Amino acid sequence: MQKNVPNSVVTSDPIRLSETVALFEDMIRVLESGSYPKQTLGSLPGEPLTSLLQQCEKIAATPKTEAPALLVAFPGLPPLDLDWWRGHVPAMEFRRLSEPDGLYLSEAMVRTMQHDLAREGRELFLIATPFTLPSGFAFNPSRMRLLVCHPWRAYVAAGPALGLSLQDFCEVLSEHLQDLTTHNVLRYEDAANRQAVLIKILLGQESPPSPPAPTVVEPVDYFGGAPAYEQLCARLSYDPYRLIETDCLTYRAESTWLAAPQGGSAQISWFLPRVSMLLPDTSVRNVQALLPQIDSIVAAEAVPEALDALLSSLGGEQRALAMLLVAAHFIRKGEVLQALSLVTEALDETSSQAQGLTALASSLYLDMNRGALALDALTSGLRQSGLLAPPQIATLDEALAGRPAKKSTGDHGHALLMSRLRDRPPEPMSRKRLMIEIGTTREDVPGQGSTRKLAQLCAELGIEFITVDMDPSNSRRARRMFKRLGLPFKAITAKGEDFLASHTAPIDYVFLDAYDFDHGNHSEQRQERYERYLGNRISDAECHQMHLDCARSLVRTLAEDGLICFDDTWTDFEGNWSAKGTTAMPFLLENGFEVIEARNRAALLGRKR
């Protein structure tokens, strides 16, 4: 019998060999045992011995299926989306090892799929993230690719959805990579285009030379405290403080962001018919794709972080569209300041040619009874053309409004500092002058928006500018604004008093507008931000202490001809300073400073001469 089953076939596969042996044992029992009951004998196979041997040969001769190709990619990378592959590699079937509904492909399921595809002359290609690769999953090292990106990108795409901090996310990710990084590691940012990515993944080779893609280096909102993140960046040769982007490659938020949490739904149904009327079909489809993500954002525990994570994964006009959708929700909820700020930023992201988006933004201004802002948005294209002089713009406003244009309601304290610097421009000196703003703009609304206005003035006068805030969402918003305006300035996330205490170089100008005083009308959302990042709700005692600590540092570091502008402070009927400057103003006046001017609920101080 042995000669009918070649050794090379039987011994090449121990799994097939065991099946063959089992069949032979069954045959031996049938042939040698004559004591079986008849009903048992009647149930045994009736084929002749030669037929059974042919079955054994067929089983043993079936070729062993090789482990499928496997791509393990960091969260947020486009190749995780099956649509990214569609139509590019017809000979392969691309499947995720896990689906959004939690279904995992078992190894038995994988083998069945491979067998079925082999009949069609096609091959199975599996896709997973380090988080969704089953423990102990068997793969062929030579056919496995690890596609990585900057760890910050991976965190933004999946970390908030997983409920992990940056430190915890990178610790878990590093653990998952222990058994993978000895294999083919590919950096997504190193590819020039989709074709290059395909060649790297499928063949593990470099693509033919092509012109390098234009790159942009962006700062990362990271200021220490996550050693696992820094170690992972070093391991993969990334700068933890800088991102590299190319025009050809984009990132996307992980699919987990698409699942709306229970109990939270964006109140924007009233706004959607307007969207359908004003935007082209392609943009309407973008809205449809954004709706589940908007639902997730407004239901999140930390709405600003969830929104920033989404915005970081979108392009310019789609980013503006997402802001308008969230603004519509805030309007319905009665949170007008947040809505105003989002509409203003959305317009900054919108080109003058995107008339539909401009009209949508203007309509939201009108929903908030901000007719002048709506008018300014609708005429922004003409204003930006440079064809109109200020008197002509005023005439345009008057004609469209049907009445004389209203005068400005007056800016906050930053107008005091700006007016002084315009009237008395800084004298040249050997070093570059520095302005620091403590308290980055939260809501870019009329009369406020100090960060933008001070930054533009500093660019005009050749002054270095740094804005500091304890809320990372405010810092990210400022960085987006700096990027849009082409301003080379910094937005730093830190407590203002800590930043000034650690700053040793001379400071020329300071605008203090940070910790709020308790006037009794702060929104719950603002209170929650204080609890999240400072550990307490807004308190007058904390407000006074914070500004006093800032004042103590400025006595040491402010230049001799420097200026301090204190916002939200004034004297009461008895002449005592109140609000934010309750303790800081008397301290400065007792330590060599004098009030130069006080108006707009603000005070401008300099050293006594």
C-alpha positions as semicolon CSV with decimal commas, in nm:
position;residue;x (nm);y (nm);z (nm)
1;M;0,000;0,000;0,000
2;Q;0,287;0,234;0,075
3;K;0,394;0,262;-0,287
4;N;0,050;0,398;-0,384
5;V;0,095;0,698;-0,150
6;P;0,424;0,873;-0,227
7;N;0,637;0,953;0,080
8;S;0,705;1,301;-0,048
9;V;0,336;1,379;-0,039
10;V;0,244;1,215;0,288
11;T;0,534;1,340;0,497
12;S;0,532;1,696;0,361
13;D;0,231;1,790;0,573
14;P;0,185;1,652;0,926
15;I;-0,177;1,767;0,938
16;R;-0,270;1,576;0,619
17;L;-0,066;1,278;0,738
18;S;-0,274;1,249;1,056
19;E;-0,594;1,249;0,851
20;T;-0,455;0,976;0,628
21;V;-0,352;0,762;0,927
22;A;-0,700;0,798;1,077
23;L;-0,857;0,670;0,756
24;F;-0,623;0,368;0,750
25;E;-0,710;0,286;1,111
26;D;-1,080;0,295;1,024
27;M;-1,019;0,057;0,734
28;I;-0,823;-0,184;0,952
29;R;-1,105;-0,198;1,205
30;V;-1,356;-0,267;0,927
31;L;-1,146;-0,546;0,772
32;E;-1,018;-0,718;1,086
33;S;-1,315;-0,704;1,318
34;G;-1,591;-0,952;1,258
35;S;-1,772;-0,894;1,590
36;Y;-1,944;-0,560;1,508
37;P;-2,323;-0,555;1,523
38;K;-2,490;-0,560;1,186
39;Q;-2,639;-0,216;1,227
40;T;-2,287;-0,083;1,283
41;L;-2,145;-0,265;0,988
42;G;-2,426;-0,129;0,775
43;S;-2,321;0,225;0,859
44;L;-1,957;0,179;0,761
45;P;-1,821;0,296;0,424
46;G;-1,895;0,056;0,143
47;E;-1,629;0,163;-0,102
48;P;-1,364;-0,088;-0,198
49;L;-1,015;-0,053;-0,057
50;T;-0,877;0,100;-0,375
51;S;-1,142;0,376;-0,357
52;L;-1,048;0,456;0,002
53;L;-0,683;0,472;-0,093
54;Q;-0,767;0,719;-0,370
55;Q;-0,941;0,937;-0,112
56;C;-0,632;0,922;0,108
57;E;-0,411;1,021;-0,184
58;K;-0,645;1,312;-0,266
59;I;-0,633;1,439;0,092
60;A;-0,259;1,399;0,120
61;A;-0,192;1,555;-0,221
62;T;-0,394;1,874;-0,152
63;P;-0,137;2,157;-0,147
64;K;-0,081;2,332;0,181
65;T;-0,213;2,693;0,176
66;E;0,047;2,956;0,261
67;A;-0,037;3,213;0,529
68;P;-0,196;3,518;0,363
69;A;-0,026;3,851;0,314
70;L;-0,085;4,085;0,608
71;L;-0,070;4,462;0,646
72;V;-0,060;4,602;1,000
73;A;-0,108;4,979;0,982
74;F;-0,121;5,250;1,246
75;P;-0,469;5,390;1,320
76;G;-0,573;5,673;1,091
77;L;-0,385;5,560;0,779
78;P;-0,591;5,546;0,455
79;P;-0,487;5,189;0,358
80;L;-0,698;5,066;0,650
81;D;-1,003;5,165;0,445
82;L;-1,100;4,892;0,198
83;D;-1,215;5,157;-0,050
84;W;-0,856;5,280;-0,072
85;W;-0,762;4,952;-0,245
86;R;-1,069;4,912;-0,463
87;G;-0,989;4,874;-0,832
88;H;-0,610;4,891;-0,788
89;V;-0,519;4,523;-0,733
90;P;-0,786;4,301;-0,896
91;A;-0,594;3,980;-0,822
92;M;-0,633;4,029;-0,448
93;E;-0,924;4,028;-0,207
94;F;-0,867;4,277;0,076
95;R;-1,033;4,204;0,409
96;R;-1,001;4,348;0,757
97;L;-0,921;4,107;1,037
98;S;-1,180;4,290;1,247
99;E;-1,485;4,489;1,147
100;P;-1,637;4,796;1,320
101;D;-1,913;4,573;1,460
102;G;-1,651;4,373;1,653
103;L;-1,646;4,062;1,430
104;Y;-1,303;3,898;1,405
105;L;-1,194;3,661;1,132
106;S;-1,082;3,331;1,286
107;E;-0,795;3,136;1,135
108;A;-1,047;2,876;1,016
109;M;-1,245;3,148;0,838
110;V;-0,925;3,279;0,681
111;R;-0,832;2,933;0,548
112;T;-1,180;2,889;0,400
113;M;-1,161;3,228;0,229
114;Q;-0,817;3,144;0,091
115;H;-0,942;2,813;-0,047
116;D;-1,241;2,979;-0,218
117;L;-1,028;3,259;-0,364
118;A;-0,765;3,015;-0,490
119;R;-1,030;2,854;-0,710
120;E;-1,077;3,196;-0,873
121;G;-0,703;3,246;-0,911
122;R;-0,705;3,525;-0,652
123;E;-0,523;3,581;-0,324
124;L;-0,633;3,700;0,020
125;F;-0,473;4,011;0,171
126;L;-0,553;4,086;0,537
127;I;-0,550;4,430;0,698
128;A;-0,535;4,515;1,071
129;T;-0,410;4,771;1,319
130;P;-0,177;4,675;1,605
131;F;-0,484;4,701;1,830
132;T;-0,699;4,463;1,621
133;L;-0,439;4,195;1,542
134;P;-0,554;3,886;1,741
135;S;-0,304;3,755;1,994
136;G;-0,114;3,457;1,856
137;F;-0,239;3,507;1,503
138;A;-0,020;3,306;1,263
139;F;0,133;3,507;0,982
140;N;0,423;3,467;0,742
141;P;0,696;3,718;0,841
142;S;0,812;3,747;0,480
143;R;0,460;3,851;0,373
144;M;0,385;4,090;0,658
145;R;0,422;4,469;0,631
146;L;0,407;4,720;0,916
147;L;0,294;5,062;0,794
148;V;0,360;5,336;1,049
149;C;0,299;5,709;1,071
150;H;0,383;5,974;1,327
151;P;0,257;5,844;1,667
152;W;0,080;6,175;1,725
153;R;-0,129;6,114;1,412
154;A;-0,217;5,764;1,530
155;Y;-0,318;5,900;1,871
156;V;-0,541;6,172;1,726
157;A;-0,710;5,914;1,503
158;A;-0,785;5,654;1,771
159;G;-0,669;5,759;2,119
160;P;-0,971;5,973;2,221
161;A;-1,212;5,709;2,088
162;L;-1,037;5,443;2,297
163;G;-1,045;5,668;2,604
164;L;-0,665;5,664;2,636
165;S;-0,423;5,941;2,726
166;L;-0,125;6,000;2,498
167;Q;0,104;5,818;2,745
168;D;-0,127;5,515;2,782
169;F;-0,197;5,496;2,408
170;C;0,173;5,486;2,321
171;E;0,246;5,231;2,596
172;V;-0,020;4,997;2,457
173;L;0,088;5,057;2,098
174;S;0,452;4,985;2,185
175;E;0,352;4,657;2,349
176;H;0,164;4,553;2,035
177;L;0,469;4,635;1,823
178;Q;0,707;4,407;2,015
179;D;0,653;4,112;1,779
180;L;0,615;4,319;1,463
181;T;0,896;4,570;1,423
182;T;1,153;4,305;1,329
183;H;0,968;4,271;1,000
184;N;0,921;4,510;0,708
185;V;0,859;4,856;0,855
186;L;0,738;5,127;0,616
187;R;0,690;5,495;0,701
188;Y;0,383;5,641;0,535
189;E;0,532;5,990;0,519
190;D;0,826;5,865;0,312
191;A;0,604;5,777;0,013
192;A;0,548;6,036;-0,257
193;N;0,205;5,914;-0,373
194;R;-0,048;5,629;-0,366
195;Q;0,148;5,425;-0,621
196;A;0,456;5,441;-0,400
197;V;0,255;5,323;-0,101
198;L;0,109;5,032;-0,301
199;I;0,453;4,918;-0,419
200;K;0,596;4,942;-0,068
201;I;0,311;4,740;0,084
202;L;0,270;4,474;-0,183
203;L;0,631;4,422;-0,282
204;G;0,831;4,569;0,003
205;Q;1,026;4,768;-0,255
206;E;1,087;5,131;-0,333
207;S;0,890;5,278;-0,623
208;P;1,065;5,424;-0,929
209;P;1,209;5,771;-0,864
210;S;0,952;6,050;-0,879
211;P;0,956;6,422;-0,795
212;P;0,940;6,468;-0,417
213;A;0,599;6,572;-0,288
214;P;0,576;6,922;-0,137
215;T;0,607;6,887;0,240
216;V;0,483;7,096;0,528
217;V;0,616;7,076;0,882
218;E;0,358;7,147;1,152
219;P;0,411;7,180;1,528
220;V;0,259;6,921;1,759
221;D;0,058;7,026;2,063
222;Y;0,292;6,834;2,295
223;F;0,481;6,984;2,587
224;G;0,622;6,683;2,768
225;G;0,484;6,442;3,023
226;A;0,448;6,134;2,798
227;P;0,781;5,945;2,792
228;A;0,624;5,647;2,612
229;Y;0,530;5,882;2,328
230;E;0,883;6,022;2,305
231;Q;1,034;5,671;2,312
232;L;0,801;5,552;2,036
233;C;0,887;5,856;1,822
234;A;1,259;5,786;1,868
235;R;1,208;5,420;1,785
236;L;1,037;5,509;1,456
237;S;1,264;5,810;1,377
238;Y;1,004;6,083;1,424
239;D;1,040;6,423;1,590
240;P;0,788;6,426;1,880
241;Y;0,737;6,800;1,834
242;R;0,691;6,814;1,455
243;L;0,459;6,657;1,199
244;I;0,544;6,608;0,831
245;E;0,263;6,640;0,578
246;T;0,268;6,611;0,201
247;D;0,022;6,734;-0,058
248;C;-0,024;6,378;-0,190
249;L;-0,096;6,196;0,133
250;T;-0,382;6,256;0,374
251;Y;-0,485;6,101;0,701
252;R;-0,833;6,014;0,814
253;A;-0,995;5,965;1,151
254;E;-1,028;5,604;1,265
255;S;-1,366;5,442;1,196
256;T;-1,441;5,432;1,570
257;W;-1,522;5,801;1,549
258;L;-1,816;5,711;1,321
259;A;-2,013;5,535;1,593
260;A;-2,233;5,789;1,770
261;P;-2,251;5,730;2,147
262;Q;-2,595;5,653;2,285
263;G;-2,790;5,950;2,413
264;G;-2,607;6,215;2,213
265;S;-2,732;6,352;1,884
266;A;-2,645;6,678;1,710
267;Q;-2,940;6,915;1,689
268;I;-2,886;7,018;1,328
269;S;-3,185;6,877;1,141
270;W;-3,322;7,232;1,106
271;F;-2,998;7,335;0,934
272;L;-2,967;7,049;0,683
273;P;-3,230;7,169;0,429
274;R;-3,037;7,492;0,406
275;V;-2,719;7,295;0,338
276;S;-2,891;7,100;0,058
277;M;-3,006;7,422;-0,107
278;L;-2,677;7,611;-0,091
279;L;-2,410;7,346;-0,150
280;P;-2,336;7,132;-0,459
281;D;-2,412;6,760;-0,453
282;T;-2,052;6,663;-0,374
283;S;-2,052;6,881;-0,064
284;V;-2,391;6,746;0,043
285;R;-2,243;6,396;0,029
286;N;-1,959;6,521;0,249
287;V;-2,218;6,641;0,500
288;Q;-2,379;6,298;0,501
289;A;-2,042;6,141;0,577
290;L;-1,976;6,392;0,857
291;L;-2,307;6,352;1,041
292;P;-2,212;6,044;1,250
293;Q;-1,889;6,215;1,350
294;I;-2,070;6,534;1,450
295;D;-2,302;6,321;1,664
296;S;-2,000;6,170;1,838
297;I;-1,844;6,510;1,897
298;V;-2,142;6,681;2,061
299;A;-2,195;6,376;2,285
300;A;-1,831;6,354;2,390
301;E;-1,724;6,431;2,745
302;A;-1,470;6,684;2,613
303;V;-1,628;6,845;2,306
304;P;-1,331;7,071;2,212
305;E;-1,088;6,776;2,208
306;A;-1,326;6,562;2,002
307;L;-1,380;6,846;1,754
308;D;-1,007;6,918;1,725
309;A;-0,939;6,550;1,656
310;L;-1,186;6,554;1,368
311;L;-1,065;6,888;1,229
312;S;-0,706;6,765;1,223
313;S;-0,809;6,488;0,980
314;L;-1,003;6,707;0,735
315;G;-0,910;6,939;0,449
316;G;-0,978;7,314;0,443
317;E;-1,336;7,347;0,317
318;Q;-1,451;7,019;0,468
319;R;-1,306;7,144;0,796
320;A;-1,511;7,463;0,756
321;L;-1,821;7,256;0,688
322;A;-1,769;7,054;1,008
323;M;-1,733;7,378;1,207
324;L;-2,060;7,514;1,065
325;L;-2,245;7,192;1,153
326;V;-2,123;7,206;1,513
327;A;-2,204;7,580;1,525
328;A;-2,561;7,503;1,416
329;H;-2,588;7,260;1,708
330;F;-2,457;7,522;1,952
331;I;-2,708;7,779;1,822
332;R;-2,997;7,542;1,890
333;K;-2,852;7,476;2,238
334;G;-2,830;7,850;2,309
335;E;-2,449;7,856;2,335
336;V;-2,400;8,162;2,116
337;L;-2,038;8,245;2,201
338;Q;-1,918;7,900;2,093
339;A;-2,127;7,921;1,776
340;L;-1,997;8,268;1,688
341;S;-1,637;8,157;1,728
342;L;-1,685;7,849;1,510
343;V;-1,857;8,044;1,231
344;T;-1,578;8,301;1,234
345;E;-1,310;8,032;1,211
346;A;-1,505;7,849;0,938
347;L;-1,504;8,165;0,729
348;D;-1,129;8,190;0,775
349;E;-1,102;7,839;0,625
350;T;-1,329;7,928;0,331
351;S;-1,199;8,065;0,002
352;S;-1,378;8,355;-0,162
353;Q;-1,487;8,116;-0,441
354;A;-1,680;7,891;-0,199
355;Q;-1,994;8,101;-0,213
356;G;-2,218;7,827;-0,075
357;L;-2,016;7,794;0,245
358;T;-2,002;8,172;0,281
359;A;-2,380;8,193;0,245
360;L;-2,426;7,918;0,504
361;A;-2,199;8,098;0,750
362;S;-2,380;8,427;0,689
363;S;-2,715;8,260;0,752
364;L;-2,592;8,135;1,088
365;Y;-2,483;8,488;1,179
366;L;-2,837;8,601;1,102
367;D;-2,976;8,321;1,322
368;M;-2,777;8,484;1,604
369;N;-2,900;8,838;1,517
370;R;-2,555;8,940;1,392
371;G;-2,660;9,123;1,075
372;A;-2,340;9,325;1,048
373;L;-2,128;9,011;1,060
374;A;-2,346;8,843;0,797
375;L;-2,307;9,144;0,573
376;D;-1,932;9,146;0,620
377;A;-1,914;8,775;0,533
378;L;-2,122;8,815;0,217
379;T;-1,912;9,104;0,092
380;S;-1,580;8,959;0,204
381;G;-1,481;8,857;-0,150
382;L;-1,517;9,214;-0,273
383;R;-1,340;9,348;0,033
384;Q;-1,048;9,108;-0,009
385;S;-1,005;9,205;-0,373
386;G;-0,838;9,531;-0,271
387;L;-1,061;9,729;-0,506
388;L;-1,246;9,918;-0,233
389;A;-1,116;10,193;-0,008
390;P;-1,250;10,220;0,351
391;P;-1,506;10,491;0,258
392;Q;-1,638;10,270;-0,021
393;I;-1,671;9,977;0,216
394;A;-1,866;10,196;0,457
395;T;-2,094;10,305;0,173
396;L;-2,147;9,944;0,072
397;D;-2,243;9,855;0,428
398;E;-2,486;10,146;0,448
399;A;-2,647;10,062;0,115
400;L;-2,693;9,690;0,187
401;A;-2,816;9,745;0,543
402;G;-3,054;10,023;0,442
403;R;-2,929;10,242;0,725
404;P;-2,597;10,396;0,842
405;A;-2,345;10,139;0,950
406;K;-2,315;10,097;1,326
407;K;-2,006;10,209;1,503
408;S;-1,783;9,956;1,670
409;T;-1,897;9,846;2,014
410;G;-1,540;9,880;2,140
411;D;-1,269;9,621;2,183
412;H;-1,149;9,471;2,507
413;G;-0,825;9,571;2,679
414;H;-0,598;9,462;2,396
415;A;-0,711;9,775;2,207
416;L;-0,538;9,981;2,476
417;L;-0,202;9,811;2,412
418;M;-0,244;9,820;2,035
419;S;-0,327;10,189;2,036
420;R;-0,017;10,269;2,241
421;L;0,212;10,069;2,009
422;R;0,066;10,229;1,696
423;D;0,104;10,578;1,841
424;R;0,455;10,507;1,969
425;P;0,616;10,228;1,762
426;P;0,898;10,049;1,947
427;E;1,245;10,188;1,896
428;P;1,499;9,963;1,719
429;M;1,730;9,761;1,942
430;S;1,992;9,486;1,912
431;R;1,749;9,205;1,993
432;K;1,402;9,132;1,860
433;R;1,129;9,256;2,089
434;L;0,886;9,005;2,243
435;M;0,516;9,022;2,325
436;I;0,351;8,753;2,539
437;E;-0,023;8,707;2,569
438;I;-0,137;8,519;2,879
439;G;-0,483;8,386;2,795
440;T;-0,535;8,280;2,432
441;T;-0,861;8,372;2,261
442;R;-1,137;8,123;2,342
443;E;-1,413;8,266;2,125
444;D;-1,324;8,484;1,829
445;V;-1,626;8,716;1,855
446;P;-1,674;9,091;1,802
447;G;-1,483;9,299;2,055
448;Q;-1,257;9,008;2,144
449;G;-1,021;8,800;1,932
450;S;-0,713;8,949;2,097
451;T;-0,481;8,670;1,981
452;R;-0,539;8,736;1,613
453;K;-0,523;9,116;1,645
454;L;-0,211;9,122;1,859
455;A;-0,038;8,869;1,633
456;Q;-0,115;9,073;1,322
457;L;0,014;9,390;1,491
458;C;0,335;9,212;1,597
459;A;0,390;9,090;1,241
460;E;0,346;9,446;1,120
461;L;0,591;9,591;1,375
462;G;0,848;9,308;1,363
463;I;0,779;9,185;1,718
464;E;0,801;8,820;1,822
465;F;0,469;8,693;1,961
466;I;0,382;8,405;2,196
467;T;0,033;8,325;2,325
468;V;-0,006;8,101;2,631
469;D;-0,314;7,923;2,762
470;M;-0,389;7,635;2,996
471;D;-0,651;7,490;2,757
472;P;-0,495;7,288;2,470
473;S;-0,803;7,344;2,255
474;N;-0,740;7,719;2,259
475;S;-0,375;7,660;2,165
476;R;-0,470;7,438;1,872
477;R;-0,717;7,696;1,747
478;A;-0,449;7,964;1,762
479;R;-0,205;7,746;1,570
480;R;-0,461;7,688;1,296
481;M;-0,511;8,063;1,275
482;F;-0,135;8,131;1,260
483;K;-0,101;7,876;0,980
484;R;-0,387;8,027;0,779
485;L;-0,244;8,377;0,813
486;G;0,114;8,268;0,749
487;L;0,234;8,398;1,087
488;P;0,550;8,238;1,237
489;F;0,432;8,264;1,597
490;K;0,391;8,017;1,885
491;A;0,086;7,902;2,080
492;I;0,192;7,726;2,398
493;T;-0,025;7,520;2,632
494;A;0,074;7,599;2,990
495;K;-0,049;7,782;3,297
496;G;0,039;8,147;3,242
497;E;0,196;8,195;3,585
498;D;0,415;7,887;3,535
499;F;0,528;8,001;3,191
500;L;0,624;8,350;3,314
501;A;0,802;8,207;3,619
502;S;1,021;7,988;3,397
503;H;1,086;8,257;3,133
504;T;1,418;8,429;3,196
505;A;1,469;8,642;2,882
506;P;1,348;9,006;2,870
507;I;0,981;9,060;2,784
508;D;0,876;9,384;2,621
509;Y;0,497;9,366;2,615
510;V;0,249;9,153;2,808
511;F;-0,126;9,123;2,772
512;L;-0,279;8,961;3,081
513;D;-0,623;8,815;3,015
514;A;-0,620;8,468;3,166
515;Y;-0,798;8,321;3,469
516;D;-1,156;8,458;3,477
517;F;-1,304;8,630;3,780
518;D;-1,634;8,490;3,905
519;H;-1,909;8,719;3,776
520;G;-2,172;8,449;3,816
521;N;-2,258;8,408;3,447
522;H;-1,998;8,162;3,322
523;S;-2,133;7,878;3,109
524;E;-2,119;7,523;3,238
525;Q;-1,890;7,436;2,949
526;R;-1,637;7,698;3,062
527;Q;-1,658;7,575;3,419
528;E;-1,591;7,221;3,298
529;R;-1,277;7,334;3,116
530;Y;-1,144;7,485;3,439
531;E;-1,220;7,165;3,628
532;R;-1,054;6,955;3,359
533;Y;-0,729;7,152;3,336
534;L;-0,699;7,339;3,666
535;G;-0,884;7,104;3,898
536;N;-1,139;7,361;4,022
537;R;-1,431;7,567;3,907
538;I;-1,378;7,941;3,854
539;S;-1,285;8,110;4,181
540;D;-1,206;8,474;4,261
541;A;-0,935;8,366;4,505
542;E;-0,761;8,156;4,237
543;C;-0,804;8,435;3,983
544;H;-0,641;8,692;4,211
545;Q;-0,356;8,458;4,305
546;M;-0,282;8,361;3,944
547;H;-0,252;8,724;3,829
548;L;-0,048;8,816;4,136
549;D;0,197;8,535;4,052
550;C;0,222;8,671;3,697
551;A;0,289;9,020;3,831
552;R;0,570;8,896;4,056
553;S;0,747;8,738;3,760
554;L;0,705;9,048;3,543
555;V;0,869;9,272;3,802
556;R;1,179;9,065;3,732
557;T;1,162;9,012;3,352
558;L;0,981;9,310;3,198
559;A;1,211;9,536;2,994
560;E;1,278;9,888;3,123
561;D;1,056;10,042;2,856
562;G;0,812;9,749;2,863
563;L;0,434;9,762;2,896
564;I;0,180;9,548;3,082
565;C;-0,181;9,556;2,969
566;F;-0,420;9,420;3,230
567;D;-0,760;9,322;3,091
568;D;-1,085;9,297;3,291
569;T;-0,979;9,521;3,577
570;W;-1,104;9,858;3,699
571;T;-1,140;10,066;4,015
572;D;-1,457;10,067;4,223
573;F;-1,625;10,371;4,376
574;E;-1,369;10,375;4,654
575;G;-1,075;10,365;4,414
576;N;-0,979;10,002;4,482
577;W;-0,880;9,778;4,196
578;S;-1,122;9,494;4,131
579;A;-1,185;9,183;3,918
580;K;-0,867;9,025;3,774
581;G;-0,636;9,295;3,907
582;T;-0,761;9,299;4,267
583;T;-0,425;9,200;4,417
584;A;-0,189;9,222;4,118
585;M;-0,251;9,589;4,038
586;P;-0,166;9,717;4,392
587;F;0,144;9,493;4,393
588;L;0,270;9,639;4,064
589;L;0,201;9,994;4,176
590;E;0,398;9,928;4,495
591;N;0,692;9,783;4,298
592;G;0,793;10,058;4,060
593;F;0,503;10,063;3,809
594;E;0,252;10,333;3,721
595;V;-0,075;10,344;3,530
596;I;-0,028;10,502;3,186
597;E;-0,392;10,476;3,083
598;A;-0,709;10,302;3,201
599;R;-1,018;10,246;2,984
600;N;-1,225;9,967;2,826
601;R;-1,220;9,794;3,169
602;A;-0,843;9,757;3,133
603;A;-0,524;9,923;3,255
604;L;-0,192;9,989;3,078
605;L;0,116;10,005;3,302
606;G;0,485;10,078;3,263
607;R;0,783;10,123;3,491
608;K;0,814;10,463;3,657
609;R;1,068;10,684;3,487
